[in-house]
Amino acid sequence: MAREIFCPQKNEELAEFVGIMLGDGGITKRQVIVTLNPKTDKAYSIFVKKLMERLFKIKPSMFYEKEEST
């Protein structure tokens, strides 16, 4: 079932999110994805998550891929 998403006003935070999506994001009919490095971008990923919470009044999910051992 689809979540209800708040439609934010046009402002600097929304512009920041659009830039994030253009650089690191992807959109499908069912989801929005932002791909970041969990080690080098950890603080930034928390910033992006909180930005999404403020803008869209949702709690985004965060997933981490397991590293493959060689």
mmCIF file of the N, C-alpha and C atoms, coordinates in Angstrom:
data_MODEL
# 
_entry.id   MODEL 
# 
loop_
_atom_site.group_PDB 
_atom_site.id 
_atom_site.type_symbol 
_atom_site.label_atom_id 
_atom_site.label_alt_id 
_atom_site.label_comp_id 
_atom_site.label_asym_id 
_atom_site.label_entity_id 
_atom_site.label_seq_id 
_atom_site.pdbx_PDB_ins_code 
_atom_site.Cartn_x 
_atom_site.Cartn_y 
_atom_site.Cartn_z 
_atom_site.occupancy 
_atom_site.B_iso_or_equiv 
_atom_site.pdbx_formal_charge 
_atom_site.auth_seq_id 
_atom_site.auth_comp_id 
_atom_site.auth_asym_id 
_atom_site.auth_atom_id 
_atom_site.pdbx_PDB_model_num 
ATOM 1   N N  . MET A 1 1  ? 0.841  -1.176  0.000   1.00 0.00 ? 1  MET A N  1 
ATOM 2   C CA . MET A 1 1  ? 0.000  0.000   0.000   1.00 0.00 ? 1  MET A CA 1 
ATOM 3   C C  . MET A 1 1  ? 0.891  1.245   0.000   1.00 0.00 ? 1  MET A C  1 
ATOM 4   N N  . ALA A 1 2  ? 0.561  2.207   -0.823  1.00 0.00 ? 2  ALA A N  1 
ATOM 5   C CA . ALA A 1 2  ? 1.355  3.428   -0.942  1.00 0.00 ? 2  ALA A CA 1 
ATOM 6   C C  . ALA A 1 2  ? 1.169  4.311   0.292   1.00 0.00 ? 2  ALA A C  1 
ATOM 7   N N  . ARG A 1 3  ? 2.266  4.961   0.687   1.00 0.00 ? 3  ARG A N  1 
ATOM 8   C CA . ARG A 1 3  ? 2.202  5.908   1.805   1.00 0.00 ? 3  ARG A CA 1 
ATOM 9   C C  . ARG A 1 3  ? 1.679  7.246   1.303   1.00 0.00 ? 3  ARG A C  1 
ATOM 10  N N  . GLU A 1 4  ? 1.017  7.963   2.191   1.00 0.00 ? 4  GLU A N  1 
ATOM 11  C CA . GLU A 1 4  ? 0.624  9.314   1.855   1.00 0.00 ? 4  GLU A CA 1 
ATOM 12  C C  . GLU A 1 4  ? 1.832  10.227  2.047   1.00 0.00 ? 4  GLU A C  1 
ATOM 13  N N  . ILE A 1 5  ? 2.102  11.061  1.075   1.00 0.00 ? 5  ILE A N  1 
ATOM 14  C CA . ILE A 1 5  ? 3.278  11.929  1.097   1.00 0.00 ? 5  ILE A CA 1 
ATOM 15  C C  . ILE A 1 5  ? 2.826  13.382  1.137   1.00 0.00 ? 5  ILE A C  1 
ATOM 16  N N  . PHE A 1 6  ? 3.380  14.142  2.066   1.00 0.00 ? 6  PHE A N  1 
ATOM 17  C CA . PHE A 1 6  ? 3.116  15.574  2.176   1.00 0.00 ? 6  PHE A CA 1 
ATOM 18  C C  . PHE A 1 6  ? 3.786  16.282  1.003   1.00 0.00 ? 6  PHE A C  1 
ATOM 19  N N  . CYS A 1 7  ? 3.093  17.235  0.414   1.00 0.00 ? 7  CYS A N  1 
ATOM 20  C CA . CYS A 1 7  ? 3.648  18.009  -0.697  1.00 0.00 ? 7  CYS A CA 1 
ATOM 21  C C  . CYS A 1 7  ? 4.222  19.315  -0.145  1.00 0.00 ? 7  CYS A C  1 
ATOM 22  N N  . PRO A 1 8  ? 5.556  19.438  -0.092  1.00 0.00 ? 8  PRO A N  1 
ATOM 23  C CA . PRO A 1 8  ? 6.164  20.621  0.522   1.00 0.00 ? 8  PRO A CA 1 
ATOM 24  C C  . PRO A 1 8  ? 6.070  21.854  -0.369  1.00 0.00 ? 8  PRO A C  1 
ATOM 25  N N  . GLN A 1 9  ? 6.207  23.019  0.281   1.00 0.00 ? 9  GLN A N  1 
ATOM 26  C CA . GLN A 1 9  ? 6.268  24.261  -0.467  1.00 0.00 ? 9  GLN A CA 1 
ATOM 27  C C  . GLN A 1 9  ? 7.636  24.383  -1.134  1.00 0.00 ? 9  GLN A C  1 
ATOM 28  N N  . LYS A 1 10 ? 7.691  25.172  -2.171  1.00 0.00 ? 10 LYS A N  1 
ATOM 29  C CA . LYS A 1 10 ? 8.969  25.426  -2.827  1.00 0.00 ? 10 LYS A CA 1 
ATOM 30  C C  . LYS A 1 10 ? 9.815  26.294  -1.902  1.00 0.00 ? 10 LYS A C  1 
ATOM 31  N N  . ASN A 1 11 ? 11.001 25.784  -1.541  1.00 0.00 ? 11 ASN A N  1 
ATOM 32  C CA . ASN A 1 11 ? 11.911 26.518  -0.669  1.00 0.00 ? 11 ASN A CA 1 
ATOM 33  C C  . ASN A 1 11 ? 13.327 25.977  -0.862  1.00 0.00 ? 11 ASN A C  1 
ATOM 34  N N  . GLU A 1 12 ? 14.266 26.482  -0.084  1.00 0.00 ? 12 GLU A N  1 
ATOM 35  C CA . GLU A 1 12 ? 15.665 26.066  -0.235  1.00 0.00 ? 12 GLU A CA 1 
ATOM 36  C C  . GLU A 1 12 ? 15.866 24.590  0.080   1.00 0.00 ? 12 GLU A C  1 
ATOM 37  N N  . GLU A 1 13 ? 15.132 24.075  1.068   1.00 0.00 ? 13 GLU A N  1 
ATOM 38  C CA . GLU A 1 13 ? 15.286 22.655  1.402   1.00 0.00 ? 13 GLU A CA 1 
ATOM 39  C C  . GLU A 1 13 ? 14.804 21.761  0.266   1.00 0.00 ? 13 GLU A C  1 
ATOM 40  N N  . LEU A 1 14 ? 13.706 22.126  -0.363  1.00 0.00 ? 14 LEU A N  1 
ATOM 41  C CA . LEU A 1 14 ? 13.216 21.344  -1.500  1.00 0.00 ? 14 LEU A CA 1 
ATOM 42  C C  . LEU A 1 14 ? 14.214 21.413  -2.649  1.00 0.00 ? 14 LEU A C  1 
ATOM 43  N N  . ALA A 1 15 ? 14.791 22.582  -2.882  1.00 0.00 ? 15 ALA A N  1 
ATOM 44  C CA . ALA A 1 15 ? 15.813 22.729  -3.928  1.00 0.00 ? 15 ALA A CA 1 
ATOM 45  C C  . ALA A 1 15 ? 17.020 21.841  -3.617  1.00 0.00 ? 15 ALA A C  1 
ATOM 46  N N  . GLU A 1 16 ? 17.416 21.774  -2.347  1.00 0.00 ? 16 GLU A N  1 
ATOM 47  C CA . GLU A 1 16 ? 18.521 20.899  -1.931  1.00 0.00 ? 16 GLU A CA 1 
ATOM 48  C C  . GLU A 1 16 ? 18.182 19.441  -2.235  1.00 0.00 ? 16 GLU A C  1 
ATOM 49  N N  . PHE A 1 17 ? 16.949 19.035  -1.931  1.00 0.00 ? 17 PHE A N  1 
ATOM 50  C CA . PHE A 1 17 ? 16.532 17.654  -2.188  1.00 0.00 ? 17 PHE A CA 1 
ATOM 51  C C  . PHE A 1 17 ? 16.526 17.345  -3.683  1.00 0.00 ? 17 PHE A C  1 
ATOM 52  N N  . VAL A 1 18 ? 16.052 18.278  -4.492  1.00 0.00 ? 18 VAL A N  1 
ATOM 53  C CA . VAL A 1 18 ? 16.049 18.073  -5.952  1.00 0.00 ? 18 VAL A CA 1 
ATOM 54  C C  . VAL A 1 18 ? 17.484 17.879  -6.445  1.00 0.00 ? 18 VAL A C  1 
ATOM 55  N N  . GLY A 1 19 ? 18.414 18.653  -5.923  1.00 0.00 ? 19 GLY A N  1 
ATOM 56  C CA . GLY A 1 19 ? 19.820 18.489  -6.292  1.00 0.00 ? 19 GLY A CA 1 
ATOM 57  C C  . GLY A 1 19 ? 20.362 17.134  -5.887  1.00 0.00 ? 19 GLY A C  1 
ATOM 58  N N  . ILE A 1 20 ? 19.983 16.670  -4.694  1.00 0.00 ? 20 ILE A N  1 
ATOM 59  C CA . ILE A 1 20 ? 20.402 15.335  -4.236  1.00 0.00 ? 20 ILE A CA 1 
ATOM 60  C C  . ILE A 1 20 ? 19.868 14.269  -5.183  1.00 0.00 ? 20 ILE A C  1 
ATOM 61  N N  . MET A 1 21 ? 18.604 14.407  -5.567  1.00 0.00 ? 21 MET A N  1 
ATOM 62  C CA . MET A 1 21 ? 17.998 13.414  -6.460  1.00 0.00 ? 21 MET A CA 1 
ATOM 63  C C  . MET A 1 21 ? 18.665 13.420  -7.832  1.00 0.00 ? 21 MET A C  1 
ATOM 64  N N  . LEU A 1 22 ? 19.009 14.599  -8.327  1.00 0.00 ? 22 LEU A N  1 
ATOM 65  C CA . LEU A 1 22 ? 19.677 14.671  -9.631  1.00 0.00 ? 22 LEU A CA 1 
ATOM 66  C C  . LEU A 1 22 ? 21.065 14.038  -9.575  1.00 0.00 ? 22 LEU A C  1 
ATOM 67  N N  . GLY A 1 23 ? 21.747 14.190  -8.453  1.00 0.00 ? 23 GLY A N  1 
ATOM 68  C CA . GLY A 1 23 ? 23.102 13.664  -8.347  1.00 0.00 ? 23 GLY A CA 1 
ATOM 69  C C  . GLY A 1 23 ? 23.196 12.219  -7.902  1.00 0.00 ? 23 GLY A C  1 
ATOM 70  N N  . ASP A 1 24 ? 22.399 11.839  -6.902  1.00 0.00 ? 24 ASP A N  1 
ATOM 71  C CA . ASP A 1 24 ? 22.537 10.515  -6.280  1.00 0.00 ? 24 ASP A CA 1 
ATOM 72  C C  . ASP A 1 24 ? 21.240 9.728   -6.239  1.00 0.00 ? 24 ASP A C  1 
ATOM 73  N N  . GLY A 1 25 ? 20.199 10.223  -6.874  1.00 0.00 ? 25 GLY A N  1 
ATOM 74  C CA . GLY A 1 25 ? 18.889 9.611   -6.709  1.00 0.00 ? 25 GLY A CA 1 
ATOM 75  C C  . GLY A 1 25 ? 18.353 8.900   -7.919  1.00 0.00 ? 25 GLY A C  1 
ATOM 76  N N  . GLY A 1 26 ? 17.210 8.289   -7.686  1.00 0.00 ? 26 GLY A N  1 
ATOM 77  C CA . GLY A 1 26 ? 16.463 7.610   -8.733  1.00 0.00 ? 26 GLY A CA 1 
ATOM 78  C C  . GLY A 1 26 ? 15.003 7.540   -8.314  1.00 0.00 ? 26 GLY A C  1 
ATOM 79  N N  . ILE A 1 27 ? 14.097 7.597   -9.269  1.00 0.00 ? 27 ILE A N  1 
ATOM 80  C CA . ILE A 1 27 ? 12.668 7.578   -8.980  1.00 0.00 ? 27 ILE A CA 1 
ATOM 81  C C  . ILE A 1 27 ? 12.005 6.535   -9.868  1.00 0.00 ? 27 ILE A C  1 
ATOM 82  N N  . THR A 1 28 ? 11.160 5.700   -9.253  1.00 0.00 ? 28 THR A N  1 
ATOM 83  C CA . THR A 1 28 ? 10.315 4.771   -9.994  1.00 0.00 ? 28 THR A CA 1 
ATOM 84  C C  . THR A 1 28 ? 8.862  5.102   -9.641  1.00 0.00 ? 28 THR A C  1 
ATOM 85  N N  . LYS A 1 29 ? 7.935  4.324   -10.167 1.00 0.00 ? 29 LYS A N  1 
ATOM 86  C CA . LYS A 1 29 ? 6.526  4.552   -9.837  1.00 0.00 ? 29 LYS A CA 1 
ATOM 87  C C  . LYS A 1 29 ? 6.249  4.281   -8.356  1.00 0.00 ? 29 LYS A C  1 
ATOM 88  N N  . ARG A 1 30 ? 7.074  3.450   -7.731  1.00 0.00 ? 30 ARG A N  1 
ATOM 89  C CA . ARG A 1 30 ? 6.806  3.035   -6.367  1.00 0.00 ? 30 ARG A CA 1 
ATOM 90  C C  . ARG A 1 30 ? 7.777  3.544   -5.317  1.00 0.00 ? 30 ARG A C  1 
ATOM 91  N N  . GLN A 1 31 ? 8.911  4.090   -5.727  1.00 0.00 ? 31 GLN A N  1 
ATOM 92  C CA . GLN A 1 31 ? 9.881  4.490   -4.714  1.00 0.00 ? 31 GLN A CA 1 
ATOM 93  C C  . GLN A 1 31 ? 10.842 5.563   -5.204  1.00 0.00 ? 31 GLN A C  1 
ATOM 94  N N  . VAL A 1 32 ? 11.451 6.188   -4.219  1.00 0.00 ? 32 VAL A N  1 
ATOM 95  C CA . VAL A 1 32 ? 12.525 7.149   -4.442  1.00 0.00 ? 32 VAL A CA 1 
ATOM 96  C C  . VAL A 1 32 ? 13.754 6.567   -3.767  1.00 0.00 ? 32 VAL A C  1 
ATOM 97  N N  . ILE A 1 33 ? 14.875 6.552   -4.473  1.00 0.00 ? 33 ILE A N  1 
ATOM 98  C CA . ILE A 1 33 ? 16.097 5.955   -3.939  1.00 0.00 ? 33 ILE A CA 1 
ATOM 99  C C  . ILE A 1 33 ? 17.224 6.973   -4.010  1.00 0.00 ? 33 ILE A C  1 
ATOM 100 N N  . VAL A 1 34 ? 17.970 7.076   -2.921  1.00 0.00 ? 34 VAL A N  1 
ATOM 101 C CA . VAL A 1 34 ? 19.196 7.869   -2.894  1.00 0.00 ? 34 VAL A CA 1 
ATOM 102 C C  . VAL A 1 34 ? 20.305 6.905   -2.512  1.00 0.00 ? 34 VAL A C  1 
ATOM 103 N N  . THR A 1 35 ? 21.301 6.768   -3.360  1.00 0.00 ? 35 THR A N  1 
ATOM 104 C CA . THR A 1 35 ? 22.395 5.829   -3.119  1.00 0.00 ? 35 THR A CA 1 
ATOM 105 C C  . THR A 1 35 ? 23.629 6.582   -2.653  1.00 0.00 ? 35 THR A C  1 
ATOM 106 N N  . LEU A 1 36 ? 24.089 6.225   -1.454  1.00 0.00 ? 36 LEU A N  1 
ATOM 107 C CA . LEU A 1 36 ? 25.270 6.851   -0.873  1.00 0.00 ? 36 LEU A CA 1 
ATOM 108 C C  . LEU A 1 36 ? 26.177 5.776   -0.307  1.00 0.00 ? 36 LEU A C  1 
ATOM 109 N N  . ASN A 1 37 ? 27.429 6.117   -0.078  1.00 0.00 ? 37 ASN A N  1 
ATOM 110 C CA . ASN A 1 37 ? 28.383 5.190   0.515   1.00 0.00 ? 37 ASN A CA 1 
ATOM 111 C C  . ASN A 1 37 ? 28.184 5.189   2.032   1.00 0.00 ? 37 ASN A C  1 
ATOM 112 N N  . PRO A 1 38 ? 27.885 4.033   2.634   1.00 0.00 ? 38 PRO A N  1 
ATOM 113 C CA . PRO A 1 38 ? 27.600 4.007   4.072   1.00 0.00 ? 38 PRO A CA 1 
ATOM 114 C C  . PRO A 1 38 ? 28.798 4.340   4.956   1.00 0.00 ? 38 PRO A C  1 
ATOM 115 N N  . LYS A 1 39 ? 30.001 4.227   4.428   1.00 0.00 ? 39 LYS A N  1 
ATOM 116 C CA . LYS A 1 39 ? 31.186 4.553   5.226   1.00 0.00 ? 39 LYS A CA 1 
ATOM 117 C C  . LYS A 1 39 ? 31.584 6.016   5.052   1.00 0.00 ? 39 LYS A C  1 
ATOM 118 N N  . THR A 1 40 ? 31.793 6.426   3.821   1.00 0.00 ? 40 THR A N  1 
ATOM 119 C CA . THR A 1 40 ? 32.299 7.778   3.575   1.00 0.00 ? 40 THR A CA 1 
ATOM 120 C C  . THR A 1 40 ? 31.204 8.845   3.620   1.00 0.00 ? 40 THR A C  1 
ATOM 121 N N  . ASP A 1 41 ? 29.944 8.457   3.443   1.00 0.00 ? 41 ASP A N  1 
ATOM 122 C CA . ASP A 1 41 ? 28.837 9.412   3.417   1.00 0.00 ? 41 ASP A CA 1 
ATOM 123 C C  . ASP A 1 41 ? 27.880 9.240   4.597   1.00 0.00 ? 41 ASP A C  1 
ATOM 124 N N  . LYS A 1 42 ? 28.348 8.643   5.694   1.00 0.00 ? 42 LYS A N  1 
ATOM 125 C CA . LYS A 1 42 ? 27.448 8.336   6.804   1.00 0.00 ? 42 LYS A CA 1 
ATOM 126 C C  . LYS A 1 42 ? 26.749 9.582   7.350   1.00 0.00 ? 42 LYS A C  1 
ATOM 127 N N  . ALA A 1 43 ? 27.502 10.627  7.674   1.00 0.00 ? 43 ALA A N  1 
ATOM 128 C CA . ALA A 1 43 ? 26.893 11.848  8.213   1.00 0.00 ? 43 ALA A CA 1 
ATOM 129 C C  . ALA A 1 43 ? 25.958 12.478  7.181   1.00 0.00 ? 43 ALA A C  1 
ATOM 130 N N  . TYR A 1 44 ? 26.356 12.463  5.920   1.00 0.00 ? 44 TYR A N  1 
ATOM 131 C CA . TYR A 1 44 ? 25.534 13.036  4.862   1.00 0.00 ? 44 TYR A CA 1 
ATOM 132 C C  . TYR A 1 44 ? 24.246 12.238  4.678   1.00 0.00 ? 44 TYR A C  1 
ATOM 133 N N  . SER A 1 45 ? 24.322 10.912  4.805   1.00 0.00 ? 45 SER A N  1 
ATOM 134 C CA . SER A 1 45 ? 23.119 10.090  4.656   1.00 0.00 ? 45 SER A CA 1 
ATOM 135 C C  . SER A 1 45 ? 22.109 10.395  5.761   1.00 0.00 ? 45 SER A C  1 
ATOM 136 N N  . ILE A 1 46 ? 22.591 10.684  6.970   1.00 0.00 ? 46 ILE A N  1 
ATOM 137 C CA . ILE A 1 46 ? 21.701 11.072  8.059   1.00 0.00 ? 46 ILE A CA 1 
ATOM 138 C C  . ILE A 1 46 ? 21.070 12.423  7.759   1.00 0.00 ? 46 ILE A C  1 
ATOM 139 N N  . PHE A 1 47 ? 21.848 13.355  7.209   1.00 0.00 ? 47 PHE A N  1 
ATOM 140 C CA . PHE A 1 47 ? 21.320 14.657  6.790   1.00 0.00 ? 47 PHE A CA 1 
ATOM 141 C C  . PHE A 1 47 ? 20.211 14.478  5.755   1.00 0.00 ? 47 PHE A C  1 
ATOM 142 N N  . VAL A 1 48 ? 20.439 13.628  4.759   1.00 0.00 ? 48 VAL A N  1 
ATOM 143 C CA . VAL A 1 48 ? 19.451 13.407  3.694   1.00 0.00 ? 48 VAL A CA 1 
ATOM 144 C C  . VAL A 1 48 ? 18.186 12.796  4.271   1.00 0.00 ? 48 VAL A C  1 
ATOM 145 N N  . LYS A 1 49 ? 18.339 11.835  5.170   1.00 0.00 ? 49 LYS A N  1 
ATOM 146 C CA . LYS A 1 49 ? 17.173 11.195  5.793   1.00 0.00 ? 49 LYS A CA 1 
ATOM 147 C C  . LYS A 1 49 ? 16.346 12.225  6.565   1.00 0.00 ? 49 LYS A C  1 
ATOM 148 N N  . LYS A 1 50 ? 16.990 13.059  7.355   1.00 0.00 ? 50 LYS A N  1 
ATOM 149 C CA . LYS A 1 50 ? 16.276 14.069  8.129   1.00 0.00 ? 50 LYS A CA 1 
ATOM 150 C C  . LYS A 1 50 ? 15.627 15.115  7.222   1.00 0.00 ? 50 LYS A C  1 
ATOM 151 N N  . LEU A 1 51 ? 16.297 15.454  6.131   1.00 0.00 ? 51 LEU A N  1 
ATOM 152 C CA . LEU A 1 51 ? 15.732 16.384  5.159   1.00 0.00 ? 51 LEU A CA 1 
ATOM 153 C C  . LEU A 1 51 ? 14.438 15.810  4.571   1.00 0.00 ? 51 LEU A C  1 
ATOM 154 N N  . MET A 1 52 ? 14.448 14.546  4.212   1.00 0.00 ? 52 MET A N  1 
ATOM 155 C CA . MET A 1 52 ? 13.256 13.892  3.669   1.00 0.00 ? 52 MET A CA 1 
ATOM 156 C C  . MET A 1 52 ? 12.137 13.856  4.700   1.00 0.00 ? 52 MET A C  1 
ATOM 157 N N  . GLU A 1 53 ? 12.491 13.611  5.958   1.00 0.00 ? 53 GLU A N  1 
ATOM 158 C CA . GLU A 1 53 ? 11.482 13.598  7.020   1.00 0.00 ? 53 GLU A CA 1 
ATOM 159 C C  . GLU A 1 53 ? 10.814 14.967  7.149   1.00 0.00 ? 53 GLU A C  1 
ATOM 160 N N  . ARG A 1 54 ? 11.621 16.026  7.146   1.00 0.00 ? 54 ARG A N  1 
ATOM 161 C CA . ARG A 1 54 ? 11.074 17.376  7.264   1.00 0.00 ? 54 ARG A CA 1 
ATOM 162 C C  . ARG A 1 54 ? 10.222 17.753  6.055   1.00 0.00 ? 54 ARG A C  1 
ATOM 163 N N  . LEU A 1 55 ? 10.718 17.454  4.867   1.00 0.00 ? 55 LEU A N  1 
ATOM 164 C CA . LEU A 1 55 ? 10.015 17.866  3.657   1.00 0.00 ? 55 LEU A CA 1 
ATOM 165 C C  . LEU A 1 55 ? 8.717  17.106  3.431   1.00 0.00 ? 55 LEU A C  1 
ATOM 166 N N  . PHE A 1 56 ? 8.761  15.795  3.571   1.00 0.00 ? 56 PHE A N  1 
ATOM 167 C CA . PHE A 1 56 ? 7.647  14.956  3.131   1.00 0.00 ? 56 PHE A CA 1 
ATOM 168 C C  . PHE A 1 56 ? 6.851  14.317  4.264   1.00 0.00 ? 56 PHE A C  1 
ATOM 169 N N  . LYS A 1 57 ? 7.256  14.604  5.520   1.00 0.00 ? 57 LYS A N  1 
ATOM 170 C CA . LYS A 1 57 ? 6.545  14.081  6.698   1.00 0.00 ? 57 LYS A CA 1 
ATOM 171 C C  . LYS A 1 57 ? 6.446  12.554  6.667   1.00 0.00 ? 57 LYS A C  1 
ATOM 172 N N  . ILE A 1 58 ? 7.567  11.908  6.311   1.00 0.00 ? 58 ILE A N  1 
ATOM 173 C CA . ILE A 1 58 ? 7.636  10.447  6.266   1.00 0.00 ? 58 ILE A CA 1 
ATOM 174 C C  . ILE A 1 58 ? 8.879  9.989   7.019   1.00 0.00 ? 58 ILE A C  1 
ATOM 175 N N  . LYS A 1 59 ? 8.956  8.705   7.276   1.00 0.00 ? 59 LYS A N  1 
ATOM 176 C CA . LYS A 1 59 ? 10.154 8.116   7.871   1.00 0.00 ? 59 LYS A CA 1 
ATOM 177 C C  . LYS A 1 59 ? 10.790 7.228   6.800   1.00 0.00 ? 59 LYS A C  1 
ATOM 178 N N  . PRO A 1 60 ? 11.828 7.729   6.134   1.00 0.00 ? 60 PRO A N  1 
ATOM 179 C CA . PRO A 1 60 ? 12.467 6.939   5.077   1.00 0.00 ? 60 PRO A CA 1 
ATOM 180 C C  . PRO A 1 60 ? 13.165 5.703   5.646   1.00 0.00 ? 60 PRO A C  1 
ATOM 181 N N  . SER A 1 61 ? 13.223 4.669   4.852   1.00 0.00 ? 61 SER A N  1 
ATOM 182 C CA . SER A 1 61 ? 13.962 3.463   5.221   1.00 0.00 ? 61 SER A CA 1 
ATOM 183 C C  . SER A 1 61 ? 15.394 3.595   4.736   1.00 0.00 ? 61 SER A C  1 
ATOM 184 N N  . MET A 1 62 ? 16.308 3.013   5.500   1.00 0.00 ? 62 MET A N  1 
ATOM 185 C CA . MET A 1 62 ? 17.719 2.997   5.093   1.00 0.00 ? 62 MET A CA 1 
ATOM 186 C C  . MET A 1 62 ? 18.167 1.540   5.028   1.00 0.00 ? 62 MET A C  1 
ATOM 187 N N  . PHE A 1 63 ? 18.801 1.193   3.931   1.00 0.00 ? 63 PHE A N  1 
ATOM 188 C CA . PHE A 1 63 ? 19.294 -0.159  3.737   1.00 0.00 ? 63 PHE A CA 1 
ATOM 189 C C  . PHE A 1 63 ? 20.787 -0.124  3.454   1.00 0.00 ? 63 PHE A C  1 
ATOM 190 N N  . TYR A 1 64 ? 21.487 -1.101  3.978   1.00 0.00 ? 64 TYR A N  1 
ATOM 191 C CA . TYR A 1 64 ? 22.925 -1.203  3.776   1.00 0.00 ? 64 TYR A CA 1 
ATOM 192 C C  . TYR A 1 64 ? 23.225 -2.549  3.146   1.00 0.00 ? 64 TYR A C  1 
ATOM 193 N N  . GLU A 1 65 ? 23.982 -2.529  2.049   1.00 0.00 ? 65 GLU A N  1 
ATOM 194 C CA . GLU A 1 65 ? 24.398 -3.790  1.428   1.00 0.00 ? 65 GLU A CA 1 
ATOM 195 C C  . GLU A 1 65 ? 25.565 -4.350  2.201   1.00 0.00 ? 65 GLU A C  1 
ATOM 196 N N  . LYS A 1 66 ? 25.571 -5.649  2.350   1.00 0.00 ? 66 LYS A N  1 
ATOM 197 C CA . LYS A 1 66 ? 26.709 -6.300  2.989   1.00 0.00 ? 66 LYS A CA 1 
ATOM 198 C C  . LYS A 1 66 ? 27.886 -6.286  2.028   1.00 0.00 ? 66 LYS A C  1 
ATOM 199 N N  . GLU A 1 67 ? 29.066 -6.058  2.581   1.00 0.00 ? 67 GLU A N  1 
ATOM 200 C CA . GLU A 1 67 ? 30.266 -6.108  1.763   1.00 0.00 ? 67 GLU A CA 1 
ATOM 201 C C  . GLU A 1 67 ? 30.605 -7.563  1.466   1.00 0.00 ? 67 GLU A C  1 
ATOM 202 N N  . GLU A 1 68 ? 31.000 -7.816  0.251   1.00 0.00 ? 68 GLU A N  1 
ATOM 203 C CA . GLU A 1 68 ? 31.421 -9.167  -0.116  1.00 0.00 ? 68 GLU A CA 1 
ATOM 204 C C  . GLU A 1 68 ? 32.863 -9.346  0.298   1.00 0.00 ? 68 GLU A C  1 
ATOM 205 N N  . SER A 1 69 ? 33.164 -10.455 0.949   1.00 0.00 ? 69 SER A N  1 
ATOM 206 C CA . SER A 1 69 ? 34.568 -10.726 1.301   1.00 0.00 ? 69 SER A CA 1 
ATOM 207 C C  . SER A 1 69 ? 35.249 -11.436 0.153   1.00 0.00 ? 69 SER A C  1 
ATOM 208 N N  . THR A 1 70 ? 36.468 -11.036 -0.105  1.00 0.00 ? 70 THR A N  1 
ATOM 209 C CA . THR A 1 70 ? 37.188 -11.616 -1.254  1.00 0.00 ? 70 THR A CA 1 
ATOM 210 C C  . THR A 1 70 ? 38.212 -12.612 -0.813  1.00 0.00 ? 70 THR A C  1 
# 
